[in-house]
C-alpha cells in the first residue's frame, strides 16, 4: 500500500527502472535522462526531506505548497519551521526520536475547515534518485535473471 509520500516516490523509481529495462535502455541512459530532462525534479528532490514514517517534513517544490513545514516561521507563529528543526537529520548525525508537531488548517473535507495536528518523527532523510535507481536496477536485474545488464 502506497500510503506515504516516500512509498509513492519509491514506487515511481521502480516504475522508471522497469520501463527503462523494458525499453532495453541502460542504467546509465536512465540516469542521463533523469539529469537532462528532469532537472527541476532533481532540484526539488535535493531539498525534500522525509521523516522516519515517510511523511514530507520539508520541500522546496512549488508543486507541493502547503506540504510540510514552512522554511521560516511567521511572526507570532509558535509552530516549528524547517530552519528550527533541519538539524534533526540523519545526515547531521541526529539520533533523537522526539516528534515535532504542526497544527494546520485542513479544508479538504465537507463541513468547512478544521484544525489538524501533523506529527513528524525524526531523523529526517532525503533521497538520491540516481542511487535509488542503482539499487532498484540491481534488485530487478537479479529478480529477472538479468545480471550483467546495466
DABEL-V954605 format. One record per backbone hydrogen bond with DSSP energy under -0.5 kcal/mol. NH is the residue of the N-H (numbers start at 0). CO is the residue of the C=O. Records with the same first field share a line. If there is no record, write none. Layout:
BEGIN
NH=CO, CO
END
This chain:
BEGIN
2=0
5=53
7=3
8=4
9=5
10=6
11=7
12=8
13=9
14=10
15=11
16=12
17=13
18=14
19=15
20=16
21=17
22=18
23=20
24=19
26=149
27=149
29=25
30=26
31=27
32=28
33=29
34=30
35=31
36=32
37=32, 33
41=37
42=38
43=39
44=40
45=41
46=42, 43
47=44
48=57
49=124
50=54
51=120
53=50
56=48, 54
57=48
59=46
63=60
64=61
66=63
68=56
76=73
79=100
81=69
82=70
83=80
84=80, 81
85=81
87=84
89=123
92=89
93=88
99=119
101=117
103=101, 115
105=103, 113
106=104
111=108
113=105
115=103
117=101, 115
119=99
121=119
122=87
123=87
124=49
126=47
131=127
132=128
133=129
134=130
135=131
136=132
137=133
138=134
139=135
140=136
141=137
142=138
143=139
144=141
145=140
146=140
148=145
149=147
END
